[in-house]
Amino acid sequence: MRIKAEKFAQSGMTLVEMLIAMFIFILMMFSSVYVLHRIYKNYGFAMEQGMSVAAVEHSLKYIIEDIRGMRQSDTGAYPIESADDFDFIFYSDVDKDNVTEKVHYYLENNLIKRGISNPSGTPPSYPAGDETVTTIAESVVNSAVQPIFSYFNTDYPADQVNNPLAAPVSPVADIRLVKVDAYVNIDPFRAPNNIRLESYVMLRNLKDNW
């Protein structure tokens, strides 16, 4: 034991010092791995969030295009059937085939869904339950006081008292402008906060203030 102690003394480092150095080195290694893991995790979340927002933004373009082109149905019904905060039914030629489809947009379980019904028969009709539904946007986290759809009459923006119109809107013939407003977040329990995407759509076929 005396010989070993002399050897450590000659080397300039005691056994205790060596153990401390090893502990510090291991601690630094673990700290570096943890920091790298956090950076990678946060970067991955930010990338995923960005991709989700881009996907919703792309989907909103289709919603806006469908709304902007709304027109009288093939049965002769008014272009808008119903207009609520999270549920909007109207008529539009969404696939440009000169046939007017019944379009149904609604929010369900953080998903914006699109239902399409084609007219059939002579005279034409839109059979109940004949709706093809697809999901067009995910991670939409609007609360009960953050409607997806808001509606405005021909006096907006001068008339701030009666706009937006109370939903469900009645009569729907008052609607001249629609706002589509989506809050997106792939994980509401983590930062960053919700990202808001909004756009106003003028109903060109219903415009009465030329």
N, C-alpha and C positions, 0 to 999 in steps of 0.2 A: 504493500500500500504506500509505503514511503517513496519507493522508486517511481510509481505512477504519478504521485503528487508532484515530484520533482520534474517529471517530463511535461506535465501541464504547465507548471510554472515557467519552464524554459520556453514553451511555445507562446507565452504571453496571454493565454486564455484559460480560465478555470472551467471546470465542468459545469458550474452554475451559469457562468456567462455563456457557455455554448448552448445550454438548454434555453436560456432566455432568447438568444439569437434565433434559434430554431423556432421558438414559439412566435416571435415577431414575424419571421419569414412566412410561416404557415398562416398567420392572421392576415398578412398583406395579400397572400394568394387568395384566401377565401373572400376578402373584401373586393379584390379585383374581379373575381368571378361573379360576385353578387351584383356589382355595379354594371358589368357587361350584360348580365342577365336582365337587369331592370331596363337598361337602354334598349336592348333587343325587344323586350316585351312591349315597352311604350312605343317604340318605332313601329312594331307590327300592328299594334292597336290603331295608331294614327293612320297607317296605310289602309287597314281594313275599313276604318271610319270614312276615309276619303273615297274609297271605292264604292261604299254604300251610298254616300251622298251623291256621287257622280251617277250612280244607277238610278236613284230617285229623280235627280234632275233631268235625266234623259227620259224617264217615264212621264214626268210632268209636261214635257213638250208634246207628247201624244195626247194627253188630257186636254191641253190648251187647244191643240189643233182640232180635236173632236168637238169641243165646246164652240170654238169660233165658227165652225161650219154647220152648226145645228140648223135644221130646217123643218118644215112641215112634214109630218109622217106620210107614208104612202096610203094611209087610211083617211087622210085629211085632218088628223088631229093636230093640235097646236104643238109647236116645236119642243116645248117643255112640259113634261108630265108632272113632275114633282121636284121640289127643291128644299132640301133640309141641310143641316149643318154637316152631316157625315154621309149623306145619301143624296145622289143627284141622278135623275132619270130624264133623258131627253132623246131627240131623234137627230141623226146625222148620217151622212154617207161616209162611213169611216174607211171603207176599202175602195172608194172611188169606182164603184161598179154601176152607178146610177140607180141603185136601190137604197132606200133609206132604212138604216138599221135603228133599232131601239137600243140605246146605250145606257148602261146602269153603272155608275161609279159609286163605290162605298168603302168605308173603312171597317175592317174586321180583324181583330187580334193583331194589331200593329201592321196589317197588310192592306194596301190599297188594291181593291179588286175591280175588275172590269167585266161586266156582263154584256153580251151582245145577243140580240134577238133579231132574226130576219123575218120579214113579212112572208106570208104564204096564203094560198087560196085566192079565189075570185068571188066576191071582192076581197082584197087583201086584209089580213088581220095579223096581230102579233100574239100567238097563242101563249097563255099563261104557263110558266114552267119551262118554256122553250128558250132557255138562256144558256149560252156557252160562257163559262166564267174562267178568267185567267187572273193570276196575280201579277201586277205590274210594278209594285214597289213594296219594299220590305223596310223594317226598322223605323216605321212611322209612329211617333210617340205623342201625337197631339193629345192633350188632356180634354176633359169635357167642356172646358171654357176656351178651347183653341180649335174652332171649327176648321175642317178641311175646306169647306166651301162657304163663301159669303156672297151676298147678292145686293145689287144696288140698282136704283131706278134711274130714269133719264135725267133727274135733277142733280145727281151727284157729279162733281164734288161740292157744288154750291149749297146743297141741302145736306148738312151734317147732322140734323136732328132726326130725320127719318131714315137715315142710312147708317150702317147696312140694314136691309130689310129684315124684319123679325122672321125667324125660321120656325116651322116650315112656312115658306112664303105663300101667301094667298091674297090676291090672285097672282099666279105665276106670270101673267101677262105684264106685270109691272117691271120685270127684270130686264135690264139692258146691259148690265156689266156683272161679271162674275170674278171673284178673287179665289185663286187656288193657293192654299197656304199649308205647307207641310213642315213639321218639326221632325228631324231625323237624328237618331242616336242608336248605335248598335248595342250599347250597354249603358242604360240610363244611370247605373250605379257607379260609373267611373267617369273621370274627367276625359275629354272636355265636355262642356255643356252641350245641350241640343243645338243643332245647326238648323236654321230656318231658311226655307226656300219658298218664295211667294211670287205670284204673278197675277196680273189683271188681264182679263179677256173681254174684249168688246164683242158683243153678239152682232156680227155684221149683217146678218139677214133679218134682224129685228130692229135695226137702227132707224129711229124716227126723227132725228135732228140733223138731217143733211144740210 
